[in-house]
Amino acid sequence: MVSRRVAWLVLLAAGLLGAAAAPAESARPPAAVGTSMPALCFADAAGGERCLSDWRGQAVLLSLWATWCAPCKAELPELDRLQAQLGGQGLAVVALSLDRHGAPRVRAFLQRERLGHLQVFVDPEMNALAAAGVRAIPAALLVDAGGVVVHRFAGPVDWSAPDVRSILSRALALPPSR
């Protein structure tokens, strides 16, 4: 009886020591401001693979949305205008749909809404949520030309607001971080 008790105490002590010796998990979420954006790949309209690293060298506004998300749909026209206005100045608006039904449904939605400046990108497995450290949509991350997250937006955003435009302008003026 005593030897069983000692064995359990030794096991418990070993477990506690192992837990104490393990490196602490970072308090920073994935894709925290000031950190490199984690690798993220998704599908384009043709089913080909695209990765955020494809846009290395230019700033990226990664917007996570879905056709079933009313606030997401409400901000898409402004994101479309943003791509039209700033796309030639070094900003790529990557509107990444999390719809499970894939590119055909997203393409039809963008055409129906006459959003011609946004490309079709889909992530039906919703890998972007974990990579970006996002729990709810709409959400967006502004990534500089070097791949570093410079700003996070949670919830619906007025993309034409002066403070938001100022954030975007500063990101475009930043030299690549790497």
N, C-alpha and C positions, 0 to 999 in steps of 0.2 A: 504494500500500500504506500509506504513512504517512498519507495523507489519510483513508483508511478507519479507521485506528486512532484518529486524532484525532476523527473523527466519532463513533465508539463511545464514546470517553472523554467527549465533550461530552454525549452522550445519557445516559450513566451518571451524570455529575455533575448534570445537570438532574433526573433521577429522584430522586437522593438529596436534592437541595435541596428538591424538591417534597414529599418524604416528611417532611423535617425541618420544613418550614414548615406542614404540615397540623396542625390542632389535635389534641392528644392525646385519645384516647378516654378517657372517664371510667372510673375504676376502680370506681365504684359500679354495682352491677347495677340493672336496671330495678326499680322498686318497692322501693328500699332504705328502711330505717327513716329517717324524717325527711323523706322526699320525697313529692311528690304521687303518688298511684296513677295510672299511665297509663290512658288511656281504654280501656275494655274492654266490648264488647257481646257478647251471646250470645242464645240462643233460650229462650223459656219453653215451658210444656207445650203451648200452642196454636200454637206456631211463630212467635209474635210476637217482636220484638226487645226485649230489655231491656239496659240499660247500668248499670254500677255507679253512674253519676251519678244514676240514678233514686232512689237511697237517700241522696242528699246531705242532710245535716241530721241523720242518725243514724249511729251506729257500725255498721260492717259487718264480719262475720267471713266472709271469702271462703275457703271450703274447696274445694280441688280434689281430686276423687276419681273413681273409675270402678267399675262393677259387677264388673270382672275383678280388682280390686285387693283382696286379702284384708285387709290392714291398714286400708284405707279403709273397707271394709264394717264392720269391727269397731268403728270409732269413730262411725259414723253414729247408732246409738241415743242416744249421749250428746249428739251435736250436735242431735238431734231434741228431747231434753229441754232443752237449752240454749235453743233457740228458744222452747219453751213457757214456760220460766222467765223469760228476759230479753227476749223479743220485745216485751213491753209496756213495757219500761224503756228502750227506745231502741237495742237491738241487733238487727240483722237478720242471721240466719245464712243466707248464700247458699251453699248446697252445690251447686257447679257440676260436673256430670258431664262427663267427657271421653270418654264412650262414643261410638264412631263410628256406632252404630245409632240414635241420636237419642232423642227424648222418649218414644215409646211403650215402649221397653224399660226406660228409667229409671223411668217412671211405674209400670209393672208391678212392678218391683223394690221401689220404696218402698211400694207397697200390700201386696205379699207380706210385707214385713218389718214392716208396721204402723208406718211412720214418717210419721205424719199431720201433723206440724208443719212438715216441710220441703217447700218448693215444688220443682217440677221445673224445673231450669235445665240446659241442655246446651250444650256447646261441642265439637261433633264435629270441628271443624278444629283443636282444641287451641290456639287463639290465646292462651288465658289463660296457657299455660306461658311464652311469650315475654314477654307483658305483665307477668307477675308475677316474671319472672326465676327460674323454677322449673325444675328438671331432673328431679325425681322426685316421685311422689305416694305417700302423702298429703302435702299441704302446705296451709298456711293463712296468710292475711295478715289482720291486724287493722287496719282503716282507721278513723280517727276521723271525726266528723261533718263535718269540713271536707275530707275526701278525702285526708288524709295518712296514710301507713303508720306505725303506731306499734309494731307487733311482727310478726315473721315466725316461723312454726312450721314446722319441717321434720320429716317422719316422723310416725308415730302419736303422738297426744297424749292424755293422760288429762284430758279436759275438766272433770272434777269435782275435780281436784287443787287444793288450796288456793293454790299459787303461780300456777296458770293462772287460777283464779277472781279472784285479786288483779289480775292483768294486765287481765282483762276489766273488772273494776270500775273500775280507774283510767281505762281508755279511755272508759267511760261517763260518768265524772265530768269528763273534759276538755272545756273549751269548744271549739267548732269552731275549727280552726286558720286558717280563712280566712273 
